Amino acid sequence: MPQTDRERIADTLRNLASGHTVGRIWGRREGATADEGIEGNIWAADVDDIATLIAAVLAGQGTVEEIMRRHRL
């Protein structure tokens, strides 16, 4: 059975780190340095939630904010 766009996106995100399965992705503040450690992180999300958001945006299902609200992301 063919994968949905969301499933393909999630699989791609899970396999970003060669040899390691990714489950959660952190966003860094622009200009954050390694010395700042955790303080440089401004958001984190599960791979499946990010995939849901990207697939919905690509499908034209609303703005990022609308989709996040609808899916409770």
PQR file with spaces between the fields and no chain letter, atoms N, CA, C, O and H, PARSE charges and radii, in Angstrom:
ATOM       1  N    MET     1       0.846   -1.185    0.000 -0.4000 1.5000
ATOM       2  CA   MET     1       0.000    0.000    0.000 -0.0000 2.0000
ATOM       3  C    MET     1       0.891    1.248    0.000  0.5500 1.7000
ATOM       4  O    MET     1       1.809    1.341    0.815 -0.5500 1.4000
ATOM       5  N    PRO     2       0.639    2.206   -0.897 -0.5600 1.5000
ATOM       6  CA   PRO     2       1.471    3.408   -0.962  0.2800 2.0000
ATOM       7  C    PRO     2       1.349    4.253    0.306  0.5500 1.7000
ATOM       8  O    PRO     2       0.303    4.282    0.955 -0.5500 1.4000
ATOM       9  N    GLN     3       2.428    4.929    0.635 -0.4000 1.5000
ATOM      10  CA   GLN     3       2.414    5.811    1.804 -0.0000 2.0000
ATOM      11  C    GLN     3       1.720    7.132    1.466  0.5500 1.7000
ATOM      12  O    GLN     3       1.739    7.591    0.325 -0.5500 1.4000
ATOM      13  H    GLN     3       3.277    4.906    0.108  0.4000 1.0000
ATOM      14  N    THR     4       1.112    7.722    2.485 -0.4000 1.5000
ATOM      15  CA   THR     4       0.556    9.061    2.335 -0.0000 2.0000
ATOM      16  C    THR     4       1.706   10.069    2.381  0.5500 1.7000
ATOM      17  O    THR     4       2.824    9.728    2.767 -0.5500 1.4000
ATOM      18  H    THR     4       1.097    7.349    3.413  0.4000 1.0000
ATOM      19  N    ASP     5       1.421   11.310    1.986 -0.4000 1.5000
ATOM      20  CA   ASP     5       2.437   12.360    2.087 -0.0000 2.0000
ATOM      21  C    ASP     5       2.918   12.490    3.525  0.5500 1.7000
ATOM      22  O    ASP     5       4.118   12.601    3.775 -0.5500 1.4000
ATOM      23  H    ASP     5       0.513   11.587    1.673  0.4000 1.0000
ATOM      24  N    ARG     6       1.983   12.475    4.472 -0.4000 1.5000
ATOM      25  CA   ARG     6       2.335   12.604    5.886 -0.0000 2.0000
ATOM      26  C    ARG     6       3.272   11.492    6.330  0.5500 1.7000
ATOM      27  O    ARG     6       4.239   11.740    7.049 -0.5500 1.4000
ATOM      28  H    ARG     6       1.008   12.385    4.270  0.4000 1.0000
ATOM      29  N    GLU     7       2.987   10.271    5.904 -0.4000 1.5000
ATOM      30  CA   GLU     7       3.846    9.131    6.280 -0.0000 2.0000
ATOM      31  C    GLU     7       5.244    9.265    5.674  0.5500 1.7000
ATOM      32  O    GLU     7       6.239    8.967    6.335 -0.5500 1.4000
ATOM      33  H    GLU     7       2.201   10.069    5.319  0.4000 1.0000
ATOM      34  N    ARG     8       5.321    9.711    4.421 -0.4000 1.5000
ATOM      35  CA   ARG     8       6.632    9.909    3.783 -0.0000 2.0000
ATOM      36  C    ARG     8       7.426   11.011    4.481  0.5500 1.7000
ATOM      37  O    ARG     8       8.635   10.882    4.678 -0.5500 1.4000
ATOM      38  H    ARG     8       4.513    9.953    3.884  0.4000 1.0000
ATOM      39  N    ILE     9       6.743   12.094    4.853 -0.4000 1.5000
ATOM      40  CA   ILE     9       7.409   13.182    5.568 -0.0000 2.0000
ATOM      41  C    ILE     9       7.906   12.686    6.921  0.5500 1.7000
ATOM      42  O    ILE     9       9.052   12.951    7.286 -0.5500 1.4000
ATOM      43  H    ILE     9       5.762   12.198    4.693  0.4000 1.0000
ATOM      44  N    ALA    10       7.070   11.971    7.671 -0.4000 1.5000
ATOM      45  CA   ALA    10       7.463   11.453    8.988 -0.0000 2.0000
ATOM      46  C    ALA    10       8.656   10.513    8.860  0.5500 1.7000
ATOM      47  O    ALA    10       9.593   10.602    9.653 -0.5500 1.4000
ATOM      48  H    ALA    10       6.140   11.755    7.374  0.4000 1.0000
ATOM      49  N    ASP    11       8.640    9.616    7.880 -0.4000 1.5000
ATOM      50  CA   ASP    11       9.759    8.693    7.677 -0.0000 2.0000
ATOM      51  C    ASP    11      11.047    9.446    7.361  0.5500 1.7000
ATOM      52  O    ASP    11      12.119    9.093    7.852 -0.5500 1.4000
ATOM      53  H    ASP    11       7.879    9.543    7.236  0.4000 1.0000
ATOM      54  N    THR    12      10.931   10.487    6.539 -0.4000 1.5000
ATOM      55  CA   THR    12      12.106   11.293    6.197 -0.0000 2.0000
ATOM      56  C    THR    12      12.674   11.962    7.441  0.5500 1.7000
ATOM      57  O    THR    12      13.886   11.946    7.656 -0.5500 1.4000
ATOM      58  H    THR    12      10.060   10.774    6.140  0.4000 1.0000
ATOM      59  N    LEU    13      11.809   12.549    8.259 -0.4000 1.5000
ATOM      60  CA   LEU    13      12.262   13.209    9.486 -0.0000 2.0000
ATOM      61  C    LEU    13      12.884   12.208   10.459  0.5500 1.7000
ATOM      62  O    LEU    13      13.894   12.508   11.095 -0.5500 1.4000
ATOM      63  H    LEU    13      10.825   12.562    8.085  0.4000 1.0000
ATOM      64  N    ARG    14      12.290   11.027   10.576 -0.4000 1.5000
ATOM      65  CA   ARG    14      12.816    9.999   11.488 -0.0000 2.0000
ATOM      66  C    ARG    14      14.218    9.543   11.093  0.5500 1.7000
ATOM      67  O    ARG    14      14.993    9.101   11.941 -0.5500 1.4000
ATOM      68  H    ARG    14      11.469   10.784   10.059  0.4000 1.0000
ATOM      69  N    ASN    15      14.539    9.652    9.809 -0.4000 1.5000
ATOM      70  CA   ASN    15      15.812    9.140    9.310 -0.0000 2.0000
ATOM      71  C    ASN    15      16.831   10.235    9.006  0.5500 1.7000
ATOM      72  O    ASN    15      17.781   10.005    8.259 -0.5500 1.4000
ATOM      73  H    ASN    15      13.909   10.011    9.120  0.4000 1.0000
ATOM      74  N    LEU    16      16.641   11.421    9.577 -0.4000 1.5000
ATOM      75  CA   LEU    16      17.572   12.531    9.344 -0.0000 2.0000
ATOM      76  C    LEU    16      18.978   12.237    9.866  0.5500 1.7000
ATOM      77  O    LEU    16      19.965   12.627    9.243 -0.5500 1.4000
ATOM      78  H    LEU    16      15.869   11.608   10.184  0.4000 1.0000
ATOM      79  N    ALA    17      19.071   11.564   10.983 -0.4000 1.5000
ATOM      80  CA   ALA    17      20.373   11.273   11.600 -0.0000 2.0000
ATOM      81  C    ALA    17      20.766    9.846   11.253  0.5500 1.7000
ATOM      82  O    ALA    17      20.220    8.891   11.805 -0.5500 1.4000
ATOM      83  H    ALA    17      18.269   11.247   11.489  0.4000 1.0000
ATOM      84  N    SER    18      21.698    9.708   10.355 -0.4000 1.5000
ATOM      85  CA   SER    18      22.123    8.393    9.877 -0.0000 2.0000
ATOM      86  C    SER    18      22.459    7.457   11.044  0.5500 1.7000
ATOM      87  O    SER    18      23.280    7.779   11.903 -0.5500 1.4000
ATOM      88  H    SER    18      22.142   10.484    9.906  0.4000 1.0000
ATOM      89  N    GLY    19      21.808    6.300   11.050 -0.4000 1.5000
ATOM      90  CA   GLY    19      22.068    5.305   12.086 -0.0000 2.0000
ATOM      91  C    GLY    19      21.284    5.500   13.375  0.5500 1.7000
ATOM      92  O    GLY    19      21.402    4.694   14.298 -0.5500 1.4000
ATOM      93  H    GLY    19      21.141    6.038   10.352  0.4000 1.0000
ATOM      94  N    HIS    20      20.491    6.552   13.449 -0.4000 1.5000
ATOM      95  CA   HIS    20      19.715    6.841   14.655 -0.0000 2.0000
ATOM      96  C    HIS    20      18.292    7.209   14.263  0.5500 1.7000
ATOM      97  O    HIS    20      18.088    7.964   13.312 -0.5500 1.4000
ATOM      98  H    HIS    20      20.395    7.206   12.699  0.4000 1.0000
ATOM      99  N    THR    21      17.316    6.691   14.976 -0.4000 1.5000
ATOM     100  CA   THR    21      15.928    7.053   14.716 -0.0000 2.0000
ATOM     101  C    THR    21      15.586    8.318   15.494  0.5500 1.7000
ATOM     102  O    THR    21      15.770    8.377   16.710 -0.5500 1.4000
ATOM     103  H    THR    21      17.482    6.078   15.749  0.4000 1.0000
ATOM     104  N    VAL    22      15.090    9.328   14.788 -0.4000 1.5000
ATOM     105  CA   VAL    22      14.726   10.604   15.395 -0.0000 2.0000
ATOM     106  C    VAL    22      13.271   10.531   15.842  0.5500 1.7000
ATOM     107  O    VAL    22      12.410   10.106   15.072 -0.5500 1.4000
ATOM     108  H    VAL    22      14.941    9.280   13.800  0.4000 1.0000
ATOM     109  N    GLY    23      12.986   10.941   17.077 -0.4000 1.5000
ATOM     110  CA   GLY    23      11.623   10.948   17.578 -0.0000 2.0000
ATOM     111  C    GLY    23      11.118   12.347   17.887  0.5500 1.7000
ATOM     112  O    GLY    23       9.914   12.603   17.870 -0.5500 1.4000
ATOM     113  H    GLY    23      13.685   11.286   17.703  0.4000 1.0000
ATOM     114  N    ARG    24      12.051   13.250   18.169 -0.4000 1.5000
ATOM     115  CA   ARG    24      11.691   14.618   18.543 -0.0000 2.0000
ATOM     116  C    ARG    24      12.719   15.560   17.924  0.5500 1.7000
ATOM     117  O    ARG    24      13.905   15.239   17.848 -0.5500 1.4000
ATOM     118  H    ARG    24      13.029   13.043   18.183  0.4000 1.0000
ATOM     119  N    ILE    25      12.252   16.718   17.486 -0.4000 1.5000
ATOM     120  CA   ILE    25      13.133   17.698   16.856 -0.0000 2.0000
ATOM     121  C    ILE    25      13.027   19.013   17.632  0.5500 1.7000
ATOM     122  O    ILE    25      11.935   19.462   17.980 -0.5500 1.4000
ATOM     123  H    ILE    25      11.288   16.978   17.548  0.4000 1.0000
ATOM     124  N    TRP    26      14.184   19.616   17.892 -0.4000 1.5000
ATOM     125  CA   TRP    26      14.236   20.887   18.607 -0.0000 2.0000
ATOM     126  C    TRP    26      14.570   21.998   17.639  0.5500 1.7000
ATOM     127  O    TRP    26      15.367   21.817   16.719 -0.5500 1.4000
ATOM     128  H    TRP    26      15.071   19.252   17.609  0.4000 1.0000
ATOM     129  N    GLY    27      13.957   23.150   17.850 -0.4000 1.5000
ATOM     130  CA   GLY    27      14.272   24.334   17.065 -0.0000 2.0000
ATOM     131  C    GLY    27      15.155   25.254   17.889  0.5500 1.7000
ATOM     132  O    GLY    27      14.899   25.495   19.068 -0.5500 1.4000
ATOM     133  H    GLY    27      13.309   23.297   18.598  0.4000 1.0000
ATOM     134  N    ARG    28      16.190   25.759   17.252 -0.4000 1.5000
ATOM     135  CA   ARG    28      17.122   26.651   17.938 -0.0000 2.0000
ATOM     136  C    ARG    28      16.802   28.105   17.593  0.5500 1.7000
ATOM     137  O    ARG    28      16.410   28.427   16.472 -0.5500 1.4000
ATOM     138  H    ARG    28      16.397   25.563   16.294  0.4000 1.0000
ATOM     139  N    ARG    29      16.976   28.948   18.564 -0.4000 1.5000
ATOM     140  CA   ARG    29      16.823   30.386   18.356 -0.0000 2.0000
ATOM     141  C    ARG    29      17.889   30.839   17.360  0.5500 1.7000
ATOM     142  O    ARG    29      19.038   30.403   17.440 -0.5500 1.4000
ATOM     143  H    ARG    29      17.294   28.686   19.475  0.4000 1.0000
ATOM     144  N    GLU    30      17.517   31.704   16.431 -0.4000 1.5000
ATOM     145  CA   GLU    30      18.485   32.221   15.466 -0.0000 2.0000
ATOM     146  C    GLU    30      19.639   32.873   16.222  0.5500 1.7000
ATOM     147  O    GLU    30      19.420   33.689   17.117 -0.5500 1.4000
ATOM     148  H    GLU    30      16.584   32.058   16.367  0.4000 1.0000
ATOM     149  N    GLY    31      20.843   32.517   15.867 -0.4000 1.5000
ATOM     150  CA   GLY    31      22.027   33.072   16.509 -0.0000 2.0000
ATOM     151  C    GLY    31      22.453   32.330   17.768  0.5500 1.7000
ATOM     152  O    GLY    31      23.463   32.688   18.373 -0.5500 1.4000
ATOM     153  H    GLY    31      21.021   31.854   15.140  0.4000 1.0000
ATOM     154  N    ALA    32      21.710   31.304   18.178 -0.4000 1.5000
ATOM     155  CA   ALA    32      22.077   30.543   19.376 -0.0000 2.0000
ATOM     156  C    ALA    32      23.398   29.819   19.137  0.5500 1.7000
ATOM     157  O    ALA    32      23.666   29.333   18.038 -0.5500 1.4000
ATOM     158  H    ALA    32      20.889   31.013   17.687  0.4000 1.0000
ATOM     159  N    THR    33      24.204   29.759   20.168 -0.4000 1.5000
ATOM     160  CA   THR    33      25.498   29.085   20.070 -0.0000 2.0000
ATOM     161  C    THR    33      25.478   27.792   20.873  0.5500 1.7000
ATOM     162  O    THR    33      24.624   27.598   21.737 -0.5500 1.4000
ATOM     163  H    THR    33      23.986   30.154   21.060  0.4000 1.0000
ATOM     164  N    ALA    34      26.417   26.922   20.581 -0.4000 1.5000
ATOM     165  CA   ALA    34      26.528   25.659   21.314 -0.0000 2.0000
ATOM     166  C    ALA    34      26.780   25.913   22.798  0.5500 1.7000
ATOM     167  O    ALA    34      26.353   25.123   23.640 -0.5500 1.4000
ATOM     168  H    ALA    34      27.111   27.080   19.878  0.4000 1.0000
ATOM     169  N    ASP    35      27.467   27.004   23.125 -0.4000 1.5000
ATOM     170  CA   ASP    35      27.752   27.324   24.528 -0.0000 2.0000
ATOM     171  C    ASP    35      26.490   27.615   25.330  0.5500 1.7000
ATOM     172  O    ASP    35      26.485   27.472   26.552 -0.5500 1.4000
ATOM     173  H    ASP    35      27.814   27.646   22.441  0.4000 1.0000
ATOM     174  N    GLU    36      25.417   28.024   24.650 -0.4000 1.5000
ATOM     175  CA   GLU    36      24.159   28.332   25.339 -0.0000 2.0000
ATOM     176  C    GLU    36      23.392   27.079   25.731  0.5500 1.7000
ATOM     177  O    GLU    36      22.512   27.134   26.590 -0.5500 1.4000
ATOM     178  H    GLU    36      25.420   28.140   23.657  0.4000 1.0000
ATOM     179  N    GLY    37      23.711   25.963   25.119 -0.4000 1.5000
ATOM     180  CA   GLY    37      23.051   24.706   25.455 -0.0000 2.0000
ATOM     181  C    GLY    37      21.553   24.784   25.311  0.5500 1.7000
ATOM     182  O    GLY    37      21.042   25.302   24.318 -0.5500 1.4000
ATOM     183  H    GLY    37      24.426   25.918   24.421  0.4000 1.0000
ATOM     184  N    ILE    38      20.845   24.270   26.298 -0.4000 1.5000
ATOM     185  CA   ILE    38      19.379   24.175   26.247 -0.0000 2.0000
ATOM     186  C    ILE    38      18.706   25.542   26.159  0.5500 1.7000
ATOM     187  O    ILE    38      17.598   25.644   25.634 -0.5500 1.4000
ATOM     188  H    ILE    38      21.260   23.848   27.105  0.4000 1.0000
ATOM     189  N    GLU    39      19.353   26.595   26.663 -0.4000 1.5000
ATOM     190  CA   GLU    39      18.755   27.928   26.616 -0.0000 2.0000
ATOM     191  C    GLU    39      18.548   28.415   25.179  0.5500 1.7000
ATOM     192  O    GLU    39      17.730   29.303   24.940 -0.5500 1.4000
ATOM     193  H    GLU    39      20.254   26.512   27.090  0.4000 1.0000
ATOM     194  N    GLY    40      19.280   27.841   24.224 -0.4000 1.5000
ATOM     195  CA   GLY    40      19.138   28.244   22.830 -0.0000 2.0000
ATOM     196  C    GLY    40      17.940   27.614   22.140  0.5500 1.7000
ATOM     197  O    GLY    40      17.580   28.019   21.035 -0.5500 1.4000
ATOM     198  H    GLY    40      19.944   27.119   24.418  0.4000 1.0000
ATOM     199  N    ASN    41      17.309   26.615   22.786 -0.4000 1.5000
ATOM     200  CA   ASN    41      16.136   25.956   22.202 -0.0000 2.0000
ATOM     201  C    ASN    41      14.902   26.822   22.416  0.5500 1.7000
ATOM     202  O    ASN    41      14.676   27.338   23.511 -0.5500 1.4000
ATOM     203  H    ASN    41      17.602   26.286   23.684  0.4000 1.0000
ATOM     204  N    ILE    42      14.094   26.977   21.342 -0.4000 1.5000
ATOM     205  CA   ILE    42      12.875   27.778   21.498 -0.0000 2.0000
ATOM     206  C    ILE    42      11.604   26.973   21.263  0.5500 1.7000
ATOM     207  O    ILE    42      10.510   27.455   21.559 -0.5500 1.4000
ATOM     208  H    ILE    42      14.278   26.557   20.454  0.4000 1.0000
ATOM     209  N    TRP    43      11.725   25.755   20.738 -0.4000 1.5000
ATOM     210  CA   TRP    43      10.553   24.886   20.561 -0.0000 2.0000
ATOM     211  C    TRP    43      11.027   23.457   20.375  0.5500 1.7000
ATOM     212  O    TRP    43      12.190   23.215   20.054 -0.5500 1.4000
ATOM     213  H    TRP    43      12.613   25.363   20.498  0.4000 1.0000
ATOM     214  N    ALA    44      10.131   22.522   20.577 -0.4000 1.5000
ATOM     215  CA   ALA    44      10.405   21.108   20.306 -0.0000 2.0000
ATOM     216  C    ALA    44       9.086   20.462   19.920  0.5500 1.7000
ATOM     217  O    ALA    44       8.024   20.855   20.403 -0.5500 1.4000
ATOM     218  H    ALA    44       9.186   22.718   20.838  0.4000 1.0000
ATOM     219  N    ALA    45       9.164   19.464   19.041 -0.4000 1.5000
ATOM     220  CA   ALA    45       7.944   18.779   18.612 -0.0000 2.0000
ATOM     221  C    ALA    45       8.279   17.355   18.192  0.5500 1.7000
ATOM     222  O    ALA    45       9.392   17.067   17.751 -0.5500 1.4000
ATOM     223  H    ALA    45      10.026   19.146   18.649  0.4000 1.0000
ATOM     224  N    ASP    46       7.300   16.475   18.335 -0.4000 1.5000
ATOM     225  CA   ASP    46       7.451   15.102   17.880 -0.0000 2.0000
ATOM     226  C    ASP    46       7.434   15.060   16.360  0.5500 1.7000
ATOM     227  O    ASP    46       6.764   15.865   15.712 -0.5500 1.4000
ATOM     228  H    ASP    46       6.396   16.709   18.693  0.4000 1.0000
ATOM     229  N    VAL    47       8.176   14.118   15.802 -0.4000 1.5000
ATOM     230  CA   VAL    47       8.270   13.953   14.351 -0.0000 2.0000
ATOM     231  C    VAL    47       6.881   13.824   13.719  0.5500 1.7000
ATOM     232  O    VAL    47       6.622   14.439   12.685 -0.5500 1.4000
ATOM     233  H    VAL    47       8.720   13.465   16.329  0.4000 1.0000
ATOM     234  N    ASP    48       5.994   13.044   14.314 -0.4000 1.5000
ATOM     235  CA   ASP    48       4.661   12.848   13.737 -0.0000 2.0000
ATOM     236  C    ASP    48       3.856   14.145   13.709  0.5500 1.7000
ATOM     237  O    ASP    48       3.098   14.382   12.769 -0.5500 1.4000
ATOM     238  H    ASP    48       6.205   12.544   15.154  0.4000 1.0000
ATOM     239  N    ASP    49       4.017   14.986   14.734 -0.4000 1.5000
ATOM     240  CA   ASP    49       3.311   16.274   14.747 -0.0000 2.0000
ATOM     241  C    ASP    49       3.839   17.202   13.660  0.5500 1.7000
ATOM     242  O    ASP    49       3.062   17.885   12.993 -0.5500 1.4000
ATOM     243  H    ASP    49       4.633   14.794   15.497  0.4000 1.0000
ATOM     244  N    ILE    50       5.153   17.227   13.479 -0.4000 1.5000
ATOM     245  CA   ILE    50       5.743   18.058   12.424 -0.0000 2.0000
ATOM     246  C    ILE    50       5.280   17.566   11.057  0.5500 1.7000
ATOM     247  O    ILE    50       4.950   18.373   10.188 -0.5500 1.4000
ATOM     248  H    ILE    50       5.784   16.672   14.020  0.4000 1.0000
ATOM     249  N    ALA    51       5.253   16.253   10.861 -0.4000 1.5000
ATOM     250  CA   ALA    51       4.808   15.678    9.585 -0.0000 2.0000
ATOM     251  C    ALA    51       3.349   16.039    9.304  0.5500 1.7000
ATOM     252  O    ALA    51       3.002   16.373    8.171 -0.5500 1.4000
ATOM     253  H    ALA    51       5.521   15.597   11.567  0.4000 1.0000
ATOM     254  N    THR    52       2.506   15.976   10.313 -0.4000 1.5000
ATOM     255  CA   THR    52       1.093   16.350   10.156 -0.0000 2.0000
ATOM     256  C    THR    52       0.977   17.796    9.714  0.5500 1.7000
ATOM     257  O    THR    52       0.210   18.111    8.804 -0.5500 1.4000
ATOM     258  H    THR    52       2.788   15.705   11.234  0.4000 1.0000
ATOM     259  N    LEU    53       1.736   18.679   10.353 -0.4000 1.5000
ATOM     260  CA   LEU    53       1.705   20.097   10.022 -0.0000 2.0000
ATOM     261  C    LEU    53       2.178   20.342    8.586  0.5500 1.7000
ATOM     262  O    LEU    53       1.512   21.052    7.832 -0.5500 1.4000
ATOM     263  H    LEU    53       2.359   18.424   11.092  0.4000 1.0000
ATOM     264  N    ILE    54       3.301   19.772    8.204 -0.4000 1.5000
ATOM     265  CA   ILE    54       3.846   19.987    6.860 -0.0000 2.0000
ATOM     266  C    ILE    54       2.888   19.460    5.793  0.5500 1.7000
ATOM     267  O    ILE    54       2.628   20.138    4.799 -0.5500 1.4000
ATOM     268  H    ILE    54       3.842   19.195    8.816  0.4000 1.0000
ATOM     269  N    ALA    55       2.366   18.253    5.999 -0.4000 1.5000
ATOM     270  CA   ALA    55       1.449   17.667    5.015 -0.0000 2.0000
ATOM     271  C    ALA    55       0.194   18.528    4.859  0.5500 1.7000
ATOM     272  O    ALA    55      -0.289   18.719    3.743 -0.5500 1.4000
ATOM     273  H    ALA    55       2.578   17.702    6.806  0.4000 1.0000
ATOM     274  N    ALA    56      -0.334   19.047    5.964 -0.4000 1.5000
ATOM     275  CA   ALA    56      -1.535   19.877    5.911 -0.0000 2.0000
ATOM     276  C    ALA    56      -1.264   21.199    5.198  0.5500 1.7000
ATOM     277  O    ALA    56      -2.098   21.666    4.422 -0.5500 1.4000
ATOM     278  H    ALA    56       0.059   18.892    6.870  0.4000 1.0000
ATOM     279  N    VAL    57      -0.108   21.803    5.454 -0.4000 1.5000
ATOM     280  CA   VAL    57       0.251   23.056    4.772 -0.0000 2.0000
ATOM     281  C    VAL    57       0.383   22.805    3.272  0.5500 1.7000
ATOM     282  O    VAL    57      -0.148   23.571    2.467 -0.5500 1.4000
ATOM     283  H    VAL    57       0.570   21.424    6.084  0.4000 1.0000
ATOM     284  N    LEU    58       1.088   21.738    2.892 -0.4000 1.5000
ATOM     285  CA   LEU    58       1.266   21.432    1.478 -0.0000 2.0000
ATOM     286  C    LEU    58      -0.060   21.126    0.777  0.5500 1.7000
ATOM     287  O    LEU    58      -0.207   21.364   -0.421 -0.5500 1.4000
ATOM     288  H    LEU    58       1.519   21.116    3.546  0.4000 1.0000
ATOM     289  N    ALA    59      -1.024   20.595    1.539 -0.4000 1.5000
ATOM     290  CA   ALA    59      -2.331   20.277    0.977 -0.0000 2.0000
ATOM     291  C    ALA    59      -3.257   21.502    0.959  0.5500 1.7000
ATOM     292  O    ALA    59      -4.402   21.411    0.516 -0.5500 1.4000
ATOM     293  H    ALA    59      -0.904   20.401    2.513  0.4000 1.0000
ATOM     294  N    GLY    60      -2.756   22.643    1.440 -0.4000 1.5000
ATOM     295  CA   GLY    60      -3.551   23.871    1.416 -0.0000 2.0000
ATOM     296  C    GLY    60      -4.686   23.884    2.423  0.5500 1.7000
ATOM     297  O    GLY    60      -5.739   24.468    2.167 -0.5500 1.4000
ATOM     298  H    GLY    60      -1.826   22.717    1.800  0.4000 1.0000
ATOM     299  N    GLN    61      -4.478   23.245    3.566 -0.4000 1.5000
ATOM     300  CA   GLN    61      -5.539   23.137    4.562 -0.0000 2.0000
ATOM     301  C    GLN    61      -5.572   24.285    5.557  0.5500 1.7000
ATOM     302  O    GLN    61      -6.227   24.180    6.594 -0.5500 1.4000
ATOM     303  H    GLN    61      -3.622   22.771    3.773  0.4000 1.0000
ATOM     304  N    GLY    62      -4.885   25.369    5.264 -0.4000 1.5000
ATOM     305  CA   GLY    62      -4.919   26.530    6.147 -0.0000 2.0000
ATOM     306  C    GLY    62      -3.528   27.032    6.463  0.5500 1.7000
ATOM     307  O    GLY    62      -2.529   26.516    5.961 -0.5500 1.4000
ATOM     308  H    GLY    62      -4.353   25.454    4.422  0.4000 1.0000
ATOM     309  N    THR    63      -3.484   28.055    7.310 -0.4000 1.5000
ATOM     310  CA   THR    63      -2.203   28.612    7.738 -0.0000 2.0000
ATOM     311  C    THR    63      -1.592   27.698    8.789  0.5500 1.7000
ATOM     312  O    THR    63      -2.261   26.823    9.338 -0.5500 1.4000
ATOM     313  H    THR    63      -4.295   28.474    7.717  0.4000 1.0000
ATOM     314  N    VAL    64      -0.328   27.912    9.055 -0.4000 1.5000
ATOM     315  CA   VAL    64       0.349   27.128   10.086 -0.0000 2.0000
ATOM     316  C    VAL    64      -0.412   27.251   11.411  0.5500 1.7000
ATOM     317  O    VAL    64      -0.657   26.254   12.091 -0.5500 1.4000
ATOM     318  H    VAL    64       0.216   28.622    8.608  0.4000 1.0000
ATOM     319  N    GLU    65      -0.775   28.465   11.761 -0.4000 1.5000
ATOM     320  CA   GLU    65      -1.471   28.688   13.038 -0.0000 2.0000
ATOM     321  C    GLU    65      -2.815   27.960   13.077  0.5500 1.7000
ATOM     322  O    GLU    65      -3.154   27.347   14.089 -0.5500 1.4000
ATOM     323  H    GLU    65      -0.576   29.275   11.209  0.4000 1.0000
ATOM     324  N    GLU    66      -3.584   28.020   11.987 -0.4000 1.5000
ATOM     325  CA   GLU    66      -4.881   27.340   11.933 -0.0000 2.0000
ATOM     326  C    GLU    66      -4.717   25.825   12.064  0.5500 1.7000
ATOM     327  O    GLU    66      -5.454   25.168   12.800 -0.5500 1.4000
ATOM     328  H    GLU    66      -3.309   28.519   11.165  0.4000 1.0000
ATOM     329  N    ILE    67      -3.761   25.297   11.356 -0.4000 1.5000
ATOM     330  CA   ILE    67      -3.535   23.848   11.383 -0.0000 2.0000
ATOM     331  C    ILE    67      -3.074   23.404   12.766  0.5500 1.7000
ATOM     332  O    ILE    67      -3.527   22.378   13.274 -0.5500 1.4000
ATOM     333  H    ILE    67      -3.162   25.831   10.758  0.4000 1.0000
ATOM     334  N    MET    68      -2.181   24.169   13.370 -0.4000 1.5000
ATOM     335  CA   MET    68      -1.702   23.812   14.712 -0.0000 2.0000
ATOM     336  C    MET    68      -2.849   23.808   15.713  0.5500 1.7000
ATOM     337  O    MET    68      -2.934   22.925   16.566 -0.5500 1.4000
ATOM     338  H    MET    68      -1.813   25.002   12.958  0.4000 1.0000
ATOM     339  N    ARG    69      -3.732   24.800   15.607 -0.4000 1.5000
ATOM     340  CA   ARG    69      -4.890   24.859   16.495 -0.0000 2.0000
ATOM     341  C    ARG    69      -5.810   23.657   16.266  0.5500 1.7000
ATOM     342  O    ARG    69      -6.232   22.996   17.215 -0.5500 1.4000
ATOM     343  H    ARG    69      -3.663   25.518   14.915  0.4000 1.0000
ATOM     344  N    ARG    70      -6.113   23.385   14.992 -0.4000 1.5000
ATOM     345  CA   ARG    70      -7.028   22.295   14.640 -0.0000 2.0000
ATOM     346  C    ARG    70      -6.509   20.939   15.109  0.5500 1.7000
ATOM     347  O    ARG    70      -7.280   20.099   15.575 -0.5500 1.4000
ATOM     348  H    ARG    70      -5.770   23.922   14.221  0.4000 1.0000
ATOM     349  N    HIS    71      -5.206   20.732   14.984 -0.4000 1.5000
ATOM     350  CA   HIS    71      -4.614   19.440   15.358 -0.0000 2.0000
ATOM     351  C    HIS    71      -4.062   19.443   16.783  0.5500 1.7000
ATOM     352  O    HIS    71      -3.498   18.451   17.246 -0.5500 1.4000
ATOM     353  H    HIS    71      -4.580   21.414   14.606  0.4000 1.0000
ATOM     354  N    ARG    72      -4.234   20.579   17.472 -0.4000 1.5000
ATOM     355  CA   ARG    72      -3.740   20.745   18.850 -0.0000 2.0000
ATOM     356  C    ARG    72      -2.245   20.462   18.946  0.5500 1.7000
ATOM     357  O    ARG    72      -1.787   19.705   19.801 -0.5500 1.4000
ATOM     358  H    ARG    72      -4.692   21.385   17.095  0.4000 1.0000
ATOM     359  N    LEU    73      -1.501   21.091   18.046 -0.4000 1.5000
ATOM     360  CA   LEU    73      -0.038   20.923   18.015 -0.0000 2.0000
ATOM     361  C    LEU    73       0.633   22.031   18.805  0.5500 1.7000
ATOM     362  O    LEU    73       1.860   22.067   18.898 -0.5500 1.4000
ATOM     363  H    LEU    73      -1.872   21.706   17.351  0.4000 1.0000
